[in-house]
Amino acid sequence: MAFLKVFVRKAIGGLVMIFVVASFTFFLIRLMPGNPVTTKLNALLATGTPYPIALSKVSVMYGFVPNQPVWQQYLTYLGELAHFNLGESISYTGVSVTHIILSAAPWTIIMVLTGVIVSFVLGVLAGVIAAVWRNSWIGQSSTFLATFLHGIPQFMLALVLAYVFTTVWRVFPFGAPYNAAIQPGWTPAFLGSLAKHAVLPVAAYAISGYGGWALTMRSSVTSVLGDEFILAAELRGLTRGLRLRYIARNAFLPLFTTLTLSLGFMFGGSVFIESIFDYPGLGNLLTTSIGAEDYPLMQGAFLLITTAVIVANLLADLLYTAIDPRIRRA
Amino acid sequence: MATSPANVQSFYVVKRPNAFAVAWKVIVKKPSRVIGLILIAIFVLMAAIGPMLYPPVLPIDPLAIYAAPSFAHPLGTDFQGTDVLAEIITGARFVLLGAFFAALFAVLIGTSVGLVAGYFRKWRDSVLMRITDLFLTVPSFPLLIVLSTIWRFTSPLALGLVLGITGWAGLARAVRSQTFSLRERGFIEAARGIGLSDWHLLTREIFPNIAPYIVMNLLIATTGAIYSEIGLFFLGIVPFSTNNWGVMLNMAFTQSGAMYTKSGLLYLLSPLACIMLVTFGVVLFLDAVDELLNPRLKGV
């Protein structure tokens, strides 16, 4: 029961956050120098479009009528948002923003989640090694590598990966999510191309997250190693493998709180990684929409990135509650 | 036998060593700290006098495009035949100044929010922490991109302000939890008992105790801000007002095709190397700052 209560509270918190972000982007567009709504209206009028037609075009694009008072526009906007209507894109004329961002979302979400899982598994293993063998060269080099990789910004990592593996040593294709010459479908050739193009971006996500996991796991394992129940296990003569399992299970828990922070970081990184590898995901959409001054699209992409992070955080919290009996009871 | 007051004083007053001398002693203790200090000094010097060493518009040389390193061009030339070293040196000021402002704003906001929330608790804490959580959750880089659409920041100060606004939340949480535990300590209770004001308690009693942590954060935040700044320029979202490392990366990646040739290596690598060297310097120097400010490590 307490579990359900926590979940409902967190879910409401998440909804409030989405609401705040949605309102923020609404007012942001109106704060902009040369308000894009009026700019668009004037541009249409200048091309000779009659006023009522121009007005209805703009209202379709942004989901409201520009000469209404702001609070009324705001209410209309929220109402449309509740129906997942985010207006029409400006750069892709006549296509709804919802359609564009929903077709971009899987690229980002799949890549980010794959990257998180790969970096989590590798980082946790490295962290255990670094902590258990912290006095030998293997532990120390593991710590050093994690510290080093943790300090490298994502765009640098992606740039270096792209340069080394597509220009200097041409083993992977550069740019685009798959080979355009292959017909998309569930064929081995297409899936193979998809996988080959995904290697570098996933590697970029994974390496950028790896250091953080390894360092957190290392300090967590080190602190568990000092616990009395580990000493007791050793005295009882339990095997090393069994003791490692005791340690790992207890050291694991603090990592789930870091998971929530890391997801935001990973989704934020999609902006760089997708731009560099030319992936058609949300991050790329966000940067191109700003270049094209396509504000409805920018609003939609930002909203969906934020929503993805909030939902992922919620799931991580749930997972944390589910695996830690101490929290479940509290 | 009566002791003269002068005598008593000379007995009790411990001569305070010169702060610079102490700092110097701590720094030279390890060679890694000296390297860190030297690296930081080089880049600060670059930022201070770099732009004065070269003409405002760097000369181009169509005959020496992507030239290999030579005596005239130690780091080679770029796609226009401009000296890469000159671009690096003149580009340091904007990046470092912006990063410094960003760290300063982030630390100012984060510290005040954390102190107020942790000290007063109750409604102030819950309101401030909701806001902090919001900033922690919303991915900061996309937020920066969205903010940069309304804010055509062209000066380092404006850029630093925006970076500070998006980057204070982590520090606020840490300062809050430290304040939380500090305010229960005996010396705070004693100070409250003699009727000192909240303002005094916050600024004179609690703040000095978390100041070392904040100074360390100021340094770390500077490197983080450099990444974000260069990221913004790299994506081409912020208008290019002056040449800087981020603009170089953008040019190398999007316009000049340096990404696709092996001869563009130095042009692409130089700004990246500078970012790494600054970070490296800060990380190495941080160790010395830690020892200087942390009383528990003193004299060890």
HADDOCK unambig.tbl for C-alpha pairs under 7 A between the chains (distance, minus, plus):
assign (segid A and resid 17 and name CA) (segid B and resid 134 and name CA) 6.55 0.50 0.50
assign (segid A and resid 32 and name CA) (segid B and resid 150 and name CA) 4.77 0.50 0.50
assign (segid A and resid 33 and name CA) (segid B and resid 150 and name CA) 6.59 0.50 0.50
assign (segid A and resid 153 and name CA) (segid B and resid 227 and name CA) 6.24 0.50 0.50
assign (segid A and resid 155 and name CA) (segid B and resid 231 and name CA) 6.89 0.50 0.50
assign (segid A and resid 156 and name CA) (segid B and resid 272 and name CA) 6.84 0.50 0.50
assign (segid A and resid 163 and name CA) (segid B and resid 259 and name CA) 6.21 0.50 0.50
assign (segid A and resid 167 and name CA) (segid B and resid 260 and name CA) 5.62 0.50 0.50
assign (segid A and resid 167 and name CA) (segid B and resid 261 and name CA) 6.74 0.50 0.50
assign (segid A and resid 168 and name CA) (segid B and resid 262 and name CA) 6.45 0.50 0.50
assign (segid A and resid 264 and name CA) (segid B and resid 137 and name CA) 6.20 0.50 0.50
assign (segid A and resid 264 and name CA) (segid B and resid 138 and name CA) 6.70 0.50 0.50
assign (segid A and resid 264 and name CA) (segid B and resid 139 and name CA) 4.83 0.50 0.50
assign (segid A and resid 265 and name CA) (segid B and resid 139 and name CA) 6.18 0.50 0.50
assign (segid A and resid 267 and name CA) (segid B and resid 139 and name CA) 6.82 0.50 0.50
assign (segid A and resid 268 and name CA) (segid B and resid 139 and name CA) 5.12 0.50 0.50
assign (segid A and resid 268 and name CA) (segid B and resid 140 and name CA) 6.67 0.50 0.50
assign (segid A and resid 268 and name CA) (segid B and resid 141 and name CA) 5.43 0.50 0.50
assign (segid A and resid 268 and name CA) (segid B and resid 142 and name CA) 5.94 0.50 0.50
assign (segid A and resid 302 and name CA) (segid B and resid 142 and name CA) 6.71 0.50 0.50
assign (segid A and resid 306 and name CA) (segid B and resid 138 and name CA) 5.60 0.50 0.50
assign (segid A and resid 306 and name CA) (segid B and resid 139 and name CA) 6.73 0.50 0.50
assign (segid A and resid 310 and name CA) (segid B and resid 137 and name CA) 6.83 0.50 0.50
